[in-house]
Amino acid sequence: MSTDPPETGGPSRRGGPVRVATIPFGNPYVDAVLPPDVVRVGSSGELSPWLDVTFLTEHAAEVDVLHLHTGAADVAAMAVQCWAETVRRLGIPLVVTVHRVGAGTGCPRDPAVDAHLEAVLSTAEVVFTLTRGAADEIAERFGRTAIVVAHPSVAIPDPELGSERGLVGLRLGRISSAVPDPGALVRAALSGAVSGGGRLRVLVDAVDEPWIGSAVRKLAAAGDLELVVHSAEDRPAQLQQLHVAVLAEACGSHSRELEVCRDVGTRVVAPSCGWFADQWSDVVSFGNHEQGRLDPVSLTAAIGAALARPMSRPADRQWRDEQRTAIRQVHADVYAQVAADRTWV
């Protein structure tokens, strides 16, 4: 039997704060949306133990709500039908935030991601996503209504750090299906930066440095571009120094890096697939060929257009702080509701 939800997101029906197992345990987004008056349960390892059905069954009484964030490949591989059926059998309320809707509009479908979303969305008590476009896609493809909550602030600009007019940044990681040819991407970005009167800086996290392609190294050695290897912690500062940041992924739905750029005041060039432009109005989009392949001409033109605009300003801190508080309250209310409605088995 259900009880009326409490007025705030604090106590659960059993008494005490709501105990939430977040999957993953933590990252800048998860930390930003988690209400301060809930208890986060579980371990901070890379792969959440809550994705293991044996662990989930043995520890079901220790958690009031499971909150799954989609997008990571390891999560998609494990949170499938068997896992979802176990969650239903145990009666644990499941909240899902959809960060990635398949491969994103305009990109090839990933059957594994589709199967993952079908399983978890059919089980979820409540579904969140970050943009209205993604919510419409979730409704059309999976028949679920998603609550749209904006992506909260995840970075604070350094007041001592300036940005360089004309500096274009392109961050590269490991080669993937989303970035199959980093050399072509870099050449197109370099063309856009130079034609717009600027220069190109390629940013690489230190852990990804061994995967930089030979084409990028040759261009850097020739002085055609600047190559900067940095730590993950230094990424916001690196993005703040730019006039324009290019999102490298040719496919996707939403981007945390885009929100860092909004926070620190860097204009974004992003692919037209997915819902990047729905996240922030100050985004210049570039197109892809069919099957999601990079259109270098479109990327070059988009970078030139972004450089022609005045430089962006950092987001208003008071507004971003108020926005994050409101987002946390929405999560607190949902946690309290579903925890109060939990059926114990």
N, C-alpha and C positions, 0 to 999 in steps of 0.2 A: 504494500500500500504506500502510495506516495504522500509526502507531506509538503506543505507550502515551503518554497525556498526562503532562506533567510534574506534579510534586506541587503546585506553586504556579502562579499565573497569569502568570509572568514570560516565559520564553523561548518562541519559536515553533520549529517544526521547522527553519527556515532558520538559526536562531541569532539571539541578540539579543532585545530585548523585542518583544512582540506589537504590531504596528502596526494601530490601529483607526481607521477612518473613521466618525465618528458623524454621523448625519443627523437633526436639524440638528447643526452643529459644536459648539454649546454653548448651554446655558440652565441655570437653576438645578438642574433635575432631572438633566440629562445630566452636569453637572459633579459633582453629588453622588454619582452611582453609578459614575463612571469610576475604575477602580483606579489607584493612584499609579504602578504599575510598568509601565504600557502607554504607548505613544507614540500620541498623537492626531494623525492625518494629515489634511491638507486646509486649506481656507481658512475664515475666520470670517465670510464674507459671509452675507447673509440667506438667499439661495437656494443650497443646497449644490451645488457642481459635480459631486458624485458622482451626482446625479440625472440628469445628461446622459449619454446612452448613449455618445456619442463620447468624452467625457472619461473615462468609466468604462473604456472599452476601451483607450484610450491609456495609462492610469495604473494598470491592474490589478496590475502587478507591484510597485507601491509600497505595497500594503496587504495585510494578512493577514486582516482581518475587516471586514465592513461591518455597522454596527449602526444600524438604522433605527428611529426613534421615530415612531409614527403619531399623528395628531391634527391636525396643521396642514393647512390647505386646500391650500397649494401643494405639500406633500409628496404628498397624496392625488392631486392632479392629475397628477403626473409619475411617481410610482412605481406604474405600472400594468403591464399584461401585457408590453409590449415591454421595459420596464426589467427586469422580473423574468426574462424569457427571456435577456436579456444577462448578468445576474448568473449564471444557471445555466450559460450557454455558457462564460463565463470561469472558472468553477469557484471563484468567490470565496465563502467561507462567509458566509451572511447570518444575522444575529441580529435579531429584531424584538421591540420592546416595544410592546404594544398599550395605548395610553392611552385611546383612544376606540373602543368596540365599536359601529360603526355610529352611530346617533343616540342610543343608550341605550334601555334597556327602558322601554316606555310612551310612546315618541316615534316619530314617523313615520320610516321608513327613508330613508336617503340612498343612492340607487343608485350614485353616484360613489364614496362611501366603501366601500360593499359590494364594488364591483369592485376597488378598491385593496386591500382586505384579502384578498380571494380570491386576487389575484395574488401578494402578498408572503408570505402565510401558506403558500401552496402551495410556495414556494421556500425558506423559512427553514429553517435547520438547527435553530435553537432559538427558542422563543417565550417571552417574558416577559409578564406583566401584573401589575396591582397588587392585585387582590382576588380572592377565591375565586369570587364571583359572576360576575365578568368571565371568569375561566377556564372556568367552566361554560358560559357563553354562547359562548365561542370553540369549545369542544369540540362543542357542539350544532350551531352554525351552520357551522363550517368544518372540523370533524373533526380539530382539532389540540389536543394537550395542552400547556398553558402552565404554565411555572414561575411560581408566585406569589411576588413579592418586594414587601415593603411599600414604600410611598413614604418615602424618607428625609427627614431634617430638611433644611429649606432656609432657615431663618431663626433668628436668635438674638435673644431679647428684650433690650430696652434696660433695664437695671436702674434707670435714672433716670426711666423713663417710667411713669406710672400709667394706670389705666383708669377710666372713669366708669360707675358703676352706672346702668343704664337707657338708656345710649347705644346706639342701633341704627345700624349702618352698612350702606349699600347701595352697592356700587361699580357704576357704569355705564360701559360702553364704547360703541362704535359700534352702531347698530341692526343687528341680524342676524336670521336665521331663529330663533335661540335666544332672542333678546330683541326680538320684533317691535314691542312697544308699551311703551316705557319709562315713559310716563305712567301707564298702568294699574298697572305694577309699583310705581312710587313711591307712588301713592295707597294701594295695599294695604299696603305696608310702613309708611307713615305712620300708617294706621289701627291697625296692630298695635302700633307703638311707643307711640302715645298711649294706647290702651286698656290697655296694660301698664304705664302710669305712667312712660313714658320719652319720649325724643325721637329724631328721625331726622336722621342726617347722610348726605348723598349724596356719595360719593367719586368723583372723576373724574380719570384720568390727564391730564396737561397736553396730551398729543398728541390726546386725544379731546374736549377742551373744546369745539371748534366743533360737535360733534354732539349736545350736550345739547339736549333738546327744549324747546319753549317752555313746556310745562306744568310742567316741573321748574323752569325759571327763574322762572315766576310764583309758584309755591309758596315758592321761596326769597326772592323779593322781598317776599312778604307775611309773612315771618317764620315760616311753618309748618314749615320745615325748614332745616337748615344745609347749604350747598353748599361743598365743599372741593375745590379743584383742586390736585393735587400731582404730584410727579415719580414715575416708576416706582421709583426708588431709595428713596423715602420710603414706599412702600406697606406694608412690615411695621410701621413705626412707626404709621402711620395705623390699621392693623388692631388693634394692641396697645392702643390707647386705647378700644376698644369693649367693651361688655358682650356684644353679639350682632352677628355679621356675617351678612348675607344673601347667598347665592350667587344671582346674577341669572339665570343660564342656566336656561331651562325644560327643556332637554334636555342630556344629556351622560353621561359615564361616570365620570370621575375628575376631581379638582381639585387643582392645585398650591396655590391660594389657601387651600383647606381645611387643607392641611398647615402653611402659614404660621400660620394661626389656632391650630392645635394647638401649634405651637412657642411662640407668644407668649401663649397662654392666653385665647383669645377663643372663646366658644361659637358654633357655626355653625348656621344655618337653611338647609337645602338641599332641592332638589326630590327627590321620592321616586323619580324615574326613575334609571336608571344604578345606580352602586354607591357613591355618596357616603357613605351610612351604614355601608358595609363598611370604608371607610378609617379611620373613627374612631368610637368608640362614643358620644362626646358630641356627636351631631348630632341636631337636631330636624328632621323631614322635613315638607314640605308637598306636597300633591297637585296634579295638573293635571286639566283637563277632557280629554275625548277629543281625539285629534289633537295632544296636547301643549300645548294652550292653557292659559294661566295660570288657576288657580282662586284668585281674590283672597280669598275667604272662608277657604280653607285656609291661605293664606300669613299672613293677619292672625292667625288662631288660633295658628299655629306660633310666630310672633314673641312673642305674649303668653305662650305656654307656656315659651319659652326665657328670657324675662325673669323669670319666676317662679322659675326655678332659681337656685341660688347661682352666683356668678361662677366661671368656670373658672380653673385655675392653669396657668402655663406647663409644658410637658412637662419631665420630668426630663432634664437635659442629659447626664448620664452614660449613661443608657439610650439616648437618641437617638444619642449618639456611637457607642456599642457597636453599635447597630442599623445605622448607616451603614457601619461597618467590616465587619460581616457581609455586608451587601448588596454591597459592593465585592468581597468575596472570592468571592461567588457569581458575579459577572460575570467576575472574573479566571479562575476555573476554567473557565467556559464558553468564554471567548476562547481559553484555552490548548488546550482539547479540539478545538474546531473548526479552529483554526489548524494544529494538528498533523495533522488529518485532511484538510487541503486537498489537492485534486488540481490540479496546475499544468498549464496548457494553453499 
